[in-house]
Amino acid sequence: MIAAYAGSVTEIDEQGRPEPPLAAAELATLLGFLEFQRATFRWKTDGLDAAGLNVSVAASTMTLGGLLKHLSFVEDYWFSVRLFDRRPHPPWDSPEADDPEWEWHSAADDPPELLRQQWRETVERSRARVTEAMSGDGLDMVTIRPRSNGESSSLRWILVHMIEEYARHNGHADFIREQIDGQTGE
């Protein structure tokens, strides 16, 4: 875990999630909320086999396995590809990954252990990239790879975007998990 955040963890809840600090500096607050959202997602996907990870609800084709793979992609895309203009990590560097829906529909073919491992490793790389950025321009660092319109995002923006990305998908994960085994919670 990132040192700036690790020292500010005050409580771990019953699901193993670090509570975000109530009064901390900007970086610790942002990382606190991102780590809480990541831990919520881990909680929602833990303990499920391939069948559980491939359940969809109602008309949606979204699955928890697809979410694991999608959030792995999003972590790699923002913290490695966009922030530092580094090549995508496998499997995002494959020709199949050029399909914008690939992570969603290919997850059904991946074993649960692989999906979880990819996600954990990508999160660890993302944490390392944040630490690397903080040793330079910090939260004001802008993406080396700009958007198609030439504008760049700051690390601060990326962290807020990732909190939003996880929070939105945690709502999906909660709904899907409730259909699987009745487990609910924030």
KAVENFEN-V802875 format. One record per residue. RES is the residue in three letters. PHI is phi as a letter, one per 30 degrees, with the letter a starting at -180 (NA if undefined). Layout:
RES_PHI / RES_PHI
This chain:
MET_NA / ILE_d / ALA_e / ALA_d / TYR_c / ALA_e / GLY_d / SER_c / VAL_d / THR_c / GLU_a / ILE_c / ASP_d / GLU_d / GLN_c / GLY_i / ARG_c / PRO_d / GLU_d / PRO_d / PRO_d / LEU_d / ALA_b / ALA_b / ALA_d / GLU_e / LEU_d / ALA_d / THR_d / LEU_d / LEU_d / GLY_d / PHE_d / LEU_d / GLU_d / PHE_d / GLN_d / ARG_d / ALA_d / THR_d / PHE_d / ARG_e / TRP_e / LYS_d / THR_c / ASP_d / GLY_i / LEU_c / ASP_d / ALA_e / ALA_d / GLY_d / LEU_d / ASN_c / VAL_d / SER_b / VAL_b / ALA_h / ALA_d / SER_d / THR_c / MET_d / THR_b / LEU_d / GLY_d / GLY_d / LEU_d / LEU_e / LYS_d / HIS_d / LEU_d / SER_d / PHE_d / VAL_d / GLU_e / ASP_d / TYR_d / TRP_d / PHE_d / SER_c / VAL_d / ARG_d / LEU_d / PHE_c / ASP_h / ARG_c / ARG_d / PRO_d / HIS_d / PRO_e / PRO_d / TRP_d / ASP_c / SER_d / PRO_e / GLU_d / ALA_d / ASP_d / ASP_d / PRO_d / GLU_c / TRP_e / GLU_d / TRP_d / HIS_d / SER_d / ALA_d / ALA_d / ASP_d / ASP_c / PRO_d / PRO_e / GLU_d / LEU_d / LEU_e / ARG_d / GLN_d / GLN_e / TRP_d / ARG_d / GLU_d / THR_d / VAL_d / GLU_d / ARG_d / SER_d / ARG_d / ALA_d / ARG_d / VAL_d / THR_e / GLU_d / ALA_d / MET_d / SER_d / GLY_c / ASP_d / GLY_i / LEU_d / ASP_d / MET_e / VAL_c / THR_e / ILE_d / ARG_c / PRO_d / ARG_d / SER_d / ASN_d / GLY_j / GLU_d / SER_c / SER_c / SER_d / LEU_e / ARG_e / TRP_d / ILE_d / LEU_d / VAL_d / HIS_d / MET_d / ILE_d / GLU_d / GLU_d / TYR_d / ALA_d / ARG_d / HIS_d / ASN_d / GLY_d / HIS_d / ALA_d / ASP_d / PHE_d / ILE_d / ARG_d / GLU_d / GLN_d / ILE_d / ASP_b / GLY_i / GLN_d / THR_b / GLY_l / GLU_e
